[in-house]
């Protein structure tokens, strides 16, 4: 690691060109003027993060994942965006506040799963495509360790659904497009291992889990996993912000009678 000051930067991401009659932005070796109108947002996101253009099947799977992650009702992060709207703040403040509400317990479980799967499967992948038996053994070990620690495997189960309706659809698209690889297979093996360990009472994969396995099979770094929730949710928060403003709410609050004070009373 190098210590660098603020006067010298280098990047392989983009270059701004303004020389004579030439006005251009070079992004990952491509002229922006050539990309506009030719790439979808999902394809551009892929190029930015991986430095290469995706295949059409990869782009369709990434797009499916972004669509699946864009909305999930009035959950705490969207509630925050709506509160900001009622308090008269700007749309960017509301969106930013909603994004920062996601943490390790909500919104970050896909990243935790992705990091764990890379650590468990990396060496096996280096030797070639793993067999079903190898994936089942890894899955059973993951589930056994989680149960011994009395924790859940991240990326499985969701309070609002018996089964997250988004996850199987994204995996279906991945299968159709030939992007259902070793990480998706391991994700399915973990789901089966959970059901087996719980005597058939399964805990299906949720959208965080599917983000992890699909992103890894698409070739993304595990550290990018949260982006596939955060990026589409910015649009969701903006929609909630605008709706709240349209309802002319001036002050979202909790009624005083719903707040129980448990501290000491002042002395007489």
C-alpha positions, -999 to 999 in steps of 0.1 A, spaced: 0 0 0 12 35 -9 7 68 9 -4 93 -17 -11 130 -15 -40 149 -29 -20 164 -59 -15 132 -79 -42 108 -91 -44 79 -116 -74 60 -129 -83 34 -155 -120 44 -153 -124 76 -172 -106 105 -190 -121 139 -198 -109 152 -231 -112 189 -241 -85 197 -267 -91 220 -297 -122 207 -315 -123 175 -295 -147 172 -266 -151 137 -253 -152 114 -223 -133 82 -225 -148 55 -202 -130 22 -198 -115 26 -233 -147 36 -250 -159 70 -262 -190 81 -242 -205 94 -275 -203 58 -289 -219 43 -257 -249 67 -255 -279 52 -272 -261 19 -276 -258 5 -240 -285 0 -214 -279 12 -179 -272 -23 -168 -246 -28 -195 -229 5 -185 -229 -5 -149 -212 -37 -159 -186 -19 -179 -179 6 -151 -174 -21 -125 -157 -48 -145 -139 -28 -172 -154 -49 -200 -187 -50 -219 -211 -78 -208 -225 -103 -232 -262 -98 -240 -272 -127 -216 -251 -112 -188 -267 -78 -194 -302 -93 -192 -295 -111 -160 -280 -80 -144 -310 -60 -155 -334 -86 -140 -315 -84 -107 -318 -46 -107 -355 -47 -114 -360 -73 -87 -343 -51 -61 -359 -18 -69 -389 -18 -46 -402 -35 -14 -430 -13 -1 -428 11 28 -399 -5 46 -377 15 71 -354 30 44 -383 42 23 -400 55 55 -370 76 61 -371 91 26 -408 99 31 -401 115 65 -375 137 48 -401 147 23 -425 156 50 -399 177 67 -392 198 36 -358 185 27 -344 180 -8 -348 149 -29 -311 141 -28 -311 144 10 -341 120 12 -325 95 -12 -291 97 6 -308 91 40 -326 61 27 -294 46 13 -275 51 46 -302 33 65 -291 0 50 -266 -19 72 -254 -54 80 -288 -65 92 -308 -51 63 -293 -46 29 -259 -60 36 -266 -97 40 -259 -103 3 -224 -90 7 -218 -112 38 -230 -142 18 -209 -133 -12 -177 -129 9 -184 -162 26 -190 -181 -7 -159 -167 -23 -139 -179 7 -154 -213 6 -155 -220 -31 -125 -201 -44 -100 -229 -41 -124 -254 -56 -132 -232 -86 -94 -229 -92 -94 -266 -99 -123 -265 -123 -161 -266 -123 -171 -282 -90 -193 -313 -89 -227 -314 -72 -212 -336 -45 -185 -309 -38 -211 -281 -36 -234 -302 -14 -205 -308 10 -196 -271 12 -233 -262 17 -238 -287 45 -207 -274 63 -219 -238 60 -253 -248 74 -239 -270 102 -216 -242 113 -245 -216 113 -267 -239 133 -239 -246 158 -234 -209 163 -272 -204 165 -272 -179 136 -288 -179 102 -270 -182 69 -271 -146 55 -293 -142 24 -320 -167 34 -354 -160 48 -374 -128 49 -399 -116 75 -426 -103 51 -428 -135 30 -429 -172 34 -408 -172 3 -392 -141 -14 -410 -140 -48 -381 -122 -64 -353 -147 -59 -367 -176 -79 -376 -154 -108 -340 -139 -110 -326 -174 -109 -349 -185 -136 -337 -157 -159 -301 -167 -150 -308 -203 -161 -325 -192 -193 -295 -170 -202 -268 -196 -193 -255 -175 -164 -265 -200 -137 -230 -210 -126 -212 -225 -97 -222 -198 -72 -259 -201 -81 -256 -239 -78 -240 -235 -43 -268 -211 -33 -294 -237 -42 -274 -264 -24 -274 -242 8 -311 -238 5 -315 -276 2 -291 -282 32 -311 -257 54 -343 -276 46 -327 -309 53 -312 -297 86 -347 -284 96 -365 -316 87 -380 -301 56 -389 -267 70 -369 -247 45 -357 -211 46 -357 -200 10 -331 -176 -5 -341 -140 -5 -332 -111 -28 -300 -104 -9 -289 -140 -14 -298 -141 -50 -278 -108 -55 -248 -125 -41 -248 -157 -62 -259 -140 -94 -233 -112 -90 -205 -137 -84 -215 -158 -114 -215 -126 -135 -179 -120 -124 -184 -91 -100 -162 -86 -70 -180 -97 -38 -175 -61 -25 -199 -48 -51 -228 -69 -39 -246 -41 -20 -247 -19 -52 -272 -42 -68 -297 -32 -40 -286 3 -34 -285 15 -70 -321 6 -79 -334 17 -45 -323 53 -52 -352 53 -77 -376 38 -52 -367 64 -26 -373 92 -51 -407 77 -59 -417 75 -22 -403 111 -17 -425 125 -45 -456 105 -34 -452 118 1 -449 154 -11 -479 148 -33 -499 138 -2 -489 172 13 -476 157 45 -460 184 67 -448 164 96 -444 127 99 -443 118 136 -452 93 163 -482 102 184 -471 109 219 -493 82 233 -475 55 214 -442 64 230 -436 48 265 -412 67 287 -392 43 310 -368 68 326 -369 83 361 -394 110 370 -382 142 385 -381 144 422 -408 164 439 
